[in-house]
Amino acid sequence: MIFELAEHLPPVVCDRVQIEQVVVNLLANARDALGERPPDQRQITLRSRIEQAAVMFEVEDCGGGVAPQVVKRLFEPFVTPK
């Protein structure tokens, strides 16, 4: 796992339990996406930064990506690439 975390980020007002669950879900999805890759090619990057007065947090993996037919509907309720 690679950490690219910004230093001195401002406090964020949020529900800690909900944000924790989002991060856990993103990490689980990243782990699942890497399942078919050889162990030496598995990589997950956690990144944080400030962008336009907002704190951004990203989870990036080197999995196969999302199928084109799923991309169009990815943010609809109950749509999953799995």
C-alpha positions, 0 to 999 in steps of 0.5 A, spaced: 500 500 500 502 506 498 500 513 502 500 519 499 497 523 504 497 531 505 500 534 511 496 539 515 489 538 513 484 542 516 479 538 520 473 536 517 466 536 519 462 529 518 459 523 521 466 519 522 462 512 522 459 513 515 466 516 513 469 510 516 464 505 512 466 509 506 473 508 506 472 500 508 468 499 502 473 503 497 479 499 500 475 492 500 473 494 492 480 495 491 482 489 494 477 485 490 479 488 483 486 486 484 484 479 486 486 476 479 493 480 478 499 477 480 501 479 488 507 483 485 503 487 481 497 489 486 498 496 488 493 500 492 494 508 493 491 512 498 491 519 497 489 526 500 489 533 498 486 540 499 482 542 492 478 548 492 477 549 499 475 541 500 479 535 503 479 530 498 481 523 499 482 518 494 483 510 493 486 508 487 488 501 485 491 498 479 485 493 477 482 492 471 477 497 471 469 498 470 466 495 464 464 500 459 456 498 460 457 499 467 460 506 467 454 509 464 450 507 470 455 506 475 452 512 480 444 509 479 442 505 485 443 498 486 448 498 480 455 494 481 460 492 477 461 485 480 
